[in-house]
Amino acid sequence: MDICISCGNELSLPERNRTECWDCRDKSTEAYTEDE
């Protein structure tokens, strides 16, 4: 199981190709996607 390198939470299926969960990625990548 892949885990987030920032908080240690398990990554869900769509996150498996990442190293961080969405929450941590949001904090470090504010401009990544703001179309919600």
Jmol script that loads the backbone (N, CA, C; Angstrom):
load data "model"
ATOM      1  N   MET A   1       0.845  -1.204   0.000  1.00  0.00           N
ATOM      2  CA  MET A   1       0.000   0.000   0.000  1.00  0.00           C
ATOM      3  C   MET A   1       0.876   1.248   0.000  1.00  0.00           C
ATOM      4  N   ASP A   2       0.577   2.133  -0.892  1.00  0.00           N
ATOM      5  CA  ASP A   2       1.320   3.389  -0.946  1.00  0.00           C
ATOM      6  C   ASP A   2       0.796   4.341   0.117  1.00  0.00           C
ATOM      7  N   ILE A   3       1.716   5.073   0.724  1.00  0.00           N
ATOM      8  CA  ILE A   3       1.297   6.055   1.717  1.00  0.00           C
ATOM      9  C   ILE A   3       1.841   7.433   1.374  1.00  0.00           C
ATOM     10  N   CYS A   4       1.180   8.454   1.874  1.00  0.00           N
ATOM     11  CA  CYS A   4       1.606   9.834   1.647  1.00  0.00           C
ATOM     12  C   CYS A   4       2.921  10.094   2.360  1.00  0.00           C
ATOM     13  N   ILE A   5       3.875  10.698   1.662  1.00  0.00           N
ATOM     14  CA  ILE A   5       5.176  10.966   2.268  1.00  0.00           C
ATOM     15  C   ILE A   5       5.109  12.113   3.267  1.00  0.00           C
ATOM     16  N   SER A   6       4.016  12.876   3.233  1.00  0.00           N
ATOM     17  CA  SER A   6       3.898  14.019   4.129  1.00  0.00           C
ATOM     18  C   SER A   6       3.179  13.671   5.432  1.00  0.00           C
ATOM     19  N   CYS A   7       2.048  12.945   5.330  1.00  0.00           N
ATOM     20  CA  CYS A   7       1.254  12.691   6.531  1.00  0.00           C
ATOM     21  C   CYS A   7       1.164  11.208   6.881  1.00  0.00           C
ATOM     22  N   GLY A   8       1.554  10.335   5.956  1.00  0.00           N
ATOM     23  CA  GLY A   8       1.542   8.913   6.257  1.00  0.00           C
ATOM     24  C   GLY A   8       0.207   8.236   6.030  1.00  0.00           C
ATOM     25  N   ASN A   9      -0.781   8.976   5.529  1.00  0.00           N
ATOM     26  CA  ASN A   9      -2.079   8.368   5.233  1.00  0.00           C
ATOM     27  C   ASN A   9      -1.972   7.446   4.025  1.00  0.00           C
ATOM     28  N   GLU A  10      -2.788   6.406   4.008  1.00  0.00           N
ATOM     29  CA  GLU A  10      -2.810   5.529   2.844  1.00  0.00           C
ATOM     30  C   GLU A  10      -3.381   6.279   1.657  1.00  0.00           C
ATOM     31  N   LEU A  11      -2.798   6.036   0.475  1.00  0.00           N
ATOM     32  CA  LEU A  11      -3.305   6.672  -0.728  1.00  0.00           C
ATOM     33  C   LEU A  11      -4.406   5.818  -1.332  1.00  0.00           C
ATOM     34  N   SER A  12      -5.448   6.472  -1.814  1.00  0.00           N
ATOM     35  CA  SER A  12      -6.525   5.734  -2.471  1.00  0.00           C
ATOM     36  C   SER A  12      -6.094   5.362  -3.888  1.00  0.00           C
ATOM     37  N   LEU A  13      -6.893   4.543  -4.565  1.00  0.00           N
ATOM     38  CA  LEU A  13      -6.519   4.060  -5.902  1.00  0.00           C
ATOM     39  C   LEU A  13      -6.104   5.154  -6.873  1.00  0.00           C
ATOM     40  N   PRO A  14      -6.868   6.253  -7.016  1.00  0.00           N
ATOM     41  CA  PRO A  14      -6.471   7.285  -7.976  1.00  0.00           C
ATOM     42  C   PRO A  14      -5.200   8.026  -7.562  1.00  0.00           C
ATOM     43  N   GLU A  15      -4.776   7.865  -6.322  1.00  0.00           N
ATOM     44  CA  GLU A  15      -3.614   8.602  -5.826  1.00  0.00           C
ATOM     45  C   GLU A  15      -2.343   7.776  -5.891  1.00  0.00           C
ATOM     46  N   ARG A  16      -2.455   6.515  -6.308  1.00  0.00           N
ATOM     47  CA  ARG A  16      -1.337   5.586  -6.188  1.00  0.00           C
ATOM     48  C   ARG A  16      -0.116   5.990  -7.003  1.00  0.00           C
ATOM     49  N   ASN A  17      -0.322   6.817  -8.033  1.00  0.00           N
ATOM     50  CA  ASN A  17       0.826   7.248  -8.839  1.00  0.00           C
ATOM     51  C   ASN A  17       1.430   8.530  -8.283  1.00  0.00           C
ATOM     52  N   ARG A  18       0.924   8.945  -7.125  1.00  0.00           N
ATOM     53  CA  ARG A  18       1.451  10.149  -6.472  1.00  0.00           C
ATOM     54  C   ARG A  18       2.246   9.736  -5.237  1.00  0.00           C
ATOM     55  N   THR A  19       2.939  10.703  -4.643  1.00  0.00           N
ATOM     56  CA  THR A  19       3.634  10.412  -3.399  1.00  0.00           C
ATOM     57  C   THR A  19       2.942  11.073  -2.214  1.00  0.00           C
ATOM     58  N   GLU A  20       1.933  11.893  -2.502  1.00  0.00           N
ATOM     59  CA  GLU A  20       1.210  12.574  -1.433  1.00  0.00           C
ATOM     60  C   GLU A  20      -0.293  12.434  -1.630  1.00  0.00           C
ATOM     61  N   CYS A  21      -1.041  12.448  -0.525  1.00  0.00           N
ATOM     62  CA  CYS A  21      -2.495  12.406  -0.635  1.00  0.00           C
ATOM     63  C   CYS A  21      -3.011  13.760  -1.105  1.00  0.00           C
ATOM     64  N   TRP A  22      -4.292  13.813  -1.452  1.00  0.00           N
ATOM     65  CA  TRP A  22      -4.854  15.042  -2.003  1.00  0.00           C
ATOM     66  C   TRP A  22      -4.726  16.213  -1.043  1.00  0.00           C
ATOM     67  N   ASP A  23      -4.940  15.950   0.264  1.00  0.00           N
ATOM     68  CA  ASP A  23      -4.872  17.036   1.244  1.00  0.00           C
ATOM     69  C   ASP A  23      -3.494  17.686   1.255  1.00  0.00           C
ATOM     70  N   CYS A  24      -2.458  16.872   1.302  1.00  0.00           N
ATOM     71  CA  CYS A  24      -1.098  17.415   1.323  1.00  0.00           C
ATOM     72  C   CYS A  24      -0.746  18.075  -0.005  1.00  0.00           C
ATOM     73  N   ARG A  25      -1.224  17.489  -1.089  1.00  0.00           N
ATOM     74  CA  ARG A  25      -0.946  18.079  -2.397  1.00  0.00           C
ATOM     75  C   ARG A  25      -1.629  19.427  -2.529  1.00  0.00           C
ATOM     76  N   ASP A  26      -2.836  19.538  -1.967  1.00  0.00           N
ATOM     77  CA  ASP A  26      -3.549  20.813  -1.989  1.00  0.00           C
ATOM     78  C   ASP A  26      -2.748  21.890  -1.279  1.00  0.00           C
ATOM     79  N   LYS A  27      -2.158  21.529  -0.141  1.00  0.00           N
ATOM     80  CA  LYS A  27      -1.401  22.501   0.638  1.00  0.00           C
ATOM     81  C   LYS A  27      -0.159  22.966  -0.113  1.00  0.00           C
ATOM     82  N   SER A  28       0.468  22.052  -0.878  1.00  0.00           N
ATOM     83  CA  SER A  28       1.719  22.408  -1.549  1.00  0.00           C
ATOM     84  C   SER A  28       1.512  22.835  -2.994  1.00  0.00           C
ATOM     85  N   THR A  29       0.329  22.565  -3.530  1.00  0.00           N
ATOM     86  CA  THR A  29       0.075  22.914  -4.930  1.00  0.00           C
ATOM     87  C   THR A  29      -1.242  23.659  -5.067  1.00  0.00           C
ATOM     88  N   GLU A  30      -1.298  24.879  -4.595  1.00  0.00           N
ATOM     89  CA  GLU A  30      -2.533  25.644  -4.571  1.00  0.00           C
ATOM     90  C   GLU A  30      -3.069  25.887  -5.985  1.00  0.00           C
ATOM     91  N   ALA A  31      -2.185  26.132  -6.938  1.00  0.00           N
ATOM     92  CA  ALA A  31      -2.615  26.527  -8.279  1.00  0.00           C
ATOM     93  C   ALA A  31      -2.811  25.318  -9.197  1.00  0.00           C
ATOM     94  N   TYR A  32      -2.672  24.109  -8.657  1.00  0.00           N
ATOM     95  CA  TYR A  32      -2.748  22.914  -9.499  1.00  0.00           C
ATOM     96  C   TYR A  32      -4.117  22.776 -10.144  1.00  0.00           C
ATOM     97  N   THR A  33      -5.166  22.821  -9.317  1.00  0.00           N
ATOM     98  CA  THR A  33      -6.517  22.762  -9.879  1.00  0.00           C
ATOM     99  C   THR A  33      -7.493  23.525  -9.005  1.00  0.00           C
ATOM    100  N   GLU A  34      -8.060  24.576  -9.554  1.00  0.00           N
ATOM    101  CA  GLU A  34      -9.003  25.378  -8.785  1.00  0.00           C
ATOM    102  C   GLU A  34     -10.368  25.362  -9.452  1.00  0.00           C
ATOM    103  N   ASP A  35     -10.608  24.329 -10.254  1.00  0.00           N
ATOM    104  CA  ASP A  35     -11.856  24.215 -11.001  1.00  0.00           C
ATOM    105  C   ASP A  35     -12.770  23.176 -10.372  1.00  0.00           C
ATOM    106  N   GLU A  36     -13.297  23.472  -9.216  1.00  0.00           N
ATOM    107  CA  GLU A  36     -14.149  22.485  -8.525  1.00  0.00           C
ATOM    108  C   GLU A  36     -15.562  22.996  -8.440  1.00  0.00           C
TER     109      GLU A  36
END
end "model"
wireframe off; spacefill off
backbone 0.3
color backbone group
